[in-house]
Amino acid sequence: MFDLTGKVALITGARRGMGKSHAKALAAQGATVIVTDIDLNECQGVAEEIANPEKVACFKLDVSNKQEVDDVITEVVKKFGRLDILVNNAGIFESRPALDLTEEEWERTIHINLKGQFLCAQRAAKEMMKNKWGRIINVASIASGGVGIGFPGAVHYTASKGGVIGMTETLAAEWAEYGITVNCIAPGAIDTPMIHQPGTSDRDMDALFGSSIPLKRIGKSEEVSAGVVFLASLEASYTTGATLYIDGGWLAS
């Protein structure tokens, strides 16, 4: 099960954290992986960890820049002949109280977290439909509206992630006829640089979030990557327009 041999997967925001984990997990299942992020040197470090030069490539990519998105995917298809899987992982979170949030801060978050996912999905779908097969996996958050979790200082972030879920459902409906599934993963508190403050230990982080999480700990990137592998696989062929919450039971509590 979950054999991805022969598939080409592009992961955005893959230089660290969950994106790096997703790239390694897809590679472990046999996929050729395209590691992209704004820092090419760090992407190359991830590629070295994958350690299979024939089945990995790196590109600098600012997902909010349409020209860069178009150019990178064009180069991927030129090099590997196809694009089968897109993991829209790139995103930012810069905490700011709503009353202090500037227009520039709002736009920066929306452009990367929401517009960027759309630009990548749109361009990827144009390649996937040529083969009548594709997997697009968007990354949202439990902080996305409608599920009872609101975070002070995150109005721009939650607005963007709620938009990702709505976008996922619409694209799933539009692109099903082309053999493309579009799904969303919404992680809870995951041990990544985005939430791990300097000087805090794993025990500190578990204590901070544990009171809200039935499993009493924050998650690991690899635990989210397992969901990515499933949604990228043939076994998920009847799953589209879905949001998979991976949160240790936070929403259930």
MOKATA-V597983 format. One record per backbone hydrogen bond with DSSP energy under -0.5 kcal/mol. CO is the residue of the C=O (numbers start at 1). NH is the residue of the N-H. E is the energy in kcal/mol with one decimal. If there is no record, write none. Layout:
BEGIN
co & nh & e
CO & NH & E
CO & NH & E
END
This chain:
BEGIN
co & nh & e
2 & 4 & -0.5
4 & 7 & -2.2
7 & 9 & -0.5
7 & 32 & -2.8
8 & 84 & -2.3
8 & 85 & -2.3
9 & 34 & -2.9
10 & 87 & -2.9
11 & 36 & -1.9
16 & 19 & -0.7
16 & 20 & -1.4
17 & 21 & -1.9
18 & 22 & -2.9
19 & 23 & -2.2
20 & 24 & -2.2
21 & 25 & -2.4
22 & 26 & -2.5
23 & 27 & -2.2
24 & 28 & -2.0
25 & 29 & -0.9
26 & 29 & -0.5
26 & 31 & -2.1
27 & 30 & -1.9
29 & 4 & -2.8
30 & 6 & -0.8
32 & 9 & -3.2
33 & 35 & -0.6
33 & 57 & -1.8
34 & 11 & -2.6
34 & 36 & -0.6
35 & 59 & -2.1
36 & 14 & -2.8
37 & 61 & -2.8
38 & 40 & -0.7
39 & 43 & -1.6
40 & 44 & -2.2
41 & 45 & -1.4
42 & 46 & -1.6
43 & 47 & -2.2
44 & 48 & -1.9
45 & 49 & -1.3
46 & 50 & -1.7
47 & 51 & -1.8
47 & 52 & -0.5
52 & 55 & -2.2
53 & 56 & -0.7
55 & 33 & -2.3
57 & 35 & -3.0
59 & 37 & -1.3
61 & 63 & -0.7
62 & 65 & -2.1
64 & 66 & -0.7
65 & 69 & -2.3
66 & 70 & -2.8
67 & 71 & -2.6
68 & 72 & -2.8
69 & 73 & -2.2
70 & 74 & -2.1
71 & 75 & -2.2
72 & 76 & -2.4
73 & 77 & -2.3
74 & 78 & -2.0
75 & 79 & -2.2
76 & 80 & -3.0
77 & 81 & -2.1
84 & 135 & -2.3
85 & 10 & -2.9
86 & 88 & -0.6
86 & 137 & -3.1
87 & 12 & -2.3
87 & 89 & -1.8
88 & 139 & -1.4
93 & 95 & -0.5
97 & 100 & -1.5
97 & 101 & -1.0
98 & 101 & -0.6
102 & 106 & -2.4
103 & 107 & -2.6
104 & 108 & -2.3
105 & 109 & -1.9
106 & 110 & -2.4
107 & 111 & -2.9
108 & 112 & -1.9
109 & 113 & -2.8
110 & 114 & -1.9
110 & 115 & -2.5
111 & 116 & -1.5
114 & 118 & -2.1
115 & 119 & -2.8
116 & 120 & -2.1
117 & 121 & -2.4
118 & 122 & -3.1
119 & 123 & -2.1
120 & 124 & -2.5
121 & 125 & -2.6
122 & 126 & -1.2
123 & 127 & -0.8
124 & 127 & -1.0
124 & 128 & -2.6
125 & 129 & -2.5
127 & 130 & -1.1
127 & 131 & -0.5
128 & 131 & -1.4
128 & 132 & -0.5
128 & 133 & -1.6
134 & 181 & -2.3
135 & 86 & -2.7
135 & 137 & -0.5
136 & 138 & -0.6
136 & 183 & -2.6
137 & 88 & -2.6
138 & 140 & -0.6
138 & 185 & -2.7
142 & 144 & -1.6
148 & 150 & -0.6
149 & 145 & -0.6
150 & 152 & -0.5
151 & 154 & -1.4
153 & 96 & -2.2
154 & 158 & -3.3
155 & 159 & -1.9
156 & 160 & -1.7
157 & 161 & -2.4
158 & 162 & -2.4
159 & 163 & -1.8
160 & 164 & -1.5
161 & 165 & -1.5
162 & 166 & -2.0
163 & 167 & -2.8
164 & 168 & -2.5
165 & 169 & -1.9
166 & 170 & -1.8
167 & 171 & -2.8
168 & 172 & -2.2
169 & 173 & -1.6
170 & 174 & -2.2
171 & 175 & -2.6
172 & 176 & -0.9
175 & 178 & -1.5
175 & 180 & -1.6
176 & 179 & -2.1
179 & 134 & -1.7
179 & 181 & -0.5
181 & 136 & -2.6
182 & 241 & -3.1
183 & 138 & -3.0
184 & 244 & -3.1
185 & 140 & -3.1
185 & 187 & -0.6
186 & 246 & -1.6
187 & 142 & -2.0
188 & 190 & -0.8
189 & 219 & -3.0
190 & 192 & -1.7
192 & 195 & -1.1
192 & 196 & -2.1
195 & 197 & -1.0
197 & 200 & -1.9
201 & 205 & -2.2
202 & 206 & -2.6
203 & 207 & -2.2
204 & 208 & -2.2
205 & 209 & -2.2
206 & 210 & -2.5
207 & 211 & -0.6
209 & 212 & -1.9
209 & 213 & -0.7
210 & 213 & -0.7
212 & 214 & -0.5
213 & 216 & -2.4
219 & 191 & -2.9
220 & 223 & -1.2
220 & 224 & -0.9
221 & 224 & -0.9
221 & 225 & -2.3
222 & 226 & -1.4
223 & 227 & -0.5
224 & 227 & -0.8
224 & 228 & -1.6
225 & 229 & -2.7
226 & 230 & -1.9
227 & 231 & -2.4
228 & 232 & -1.7
229 & 233 & -0.7
230 & 233 & -1.4
233 & 236 & -1.2
234 & 237 & -1.7
236 & 239 & -1.9
238 & 240 & -0.6
242 & 184 & -2.6
242 & 244 & -0.5
243 & 245 & -0.7
244 & 186 & -2.7
244 & 246 & -0.5
245 & 247 & -0.6
246 & 188 & -2.2
247 & 250 & -1.3
248 & 215 & -1.5
249 & 253 & -1.2
250 & 253 & -0.8
END
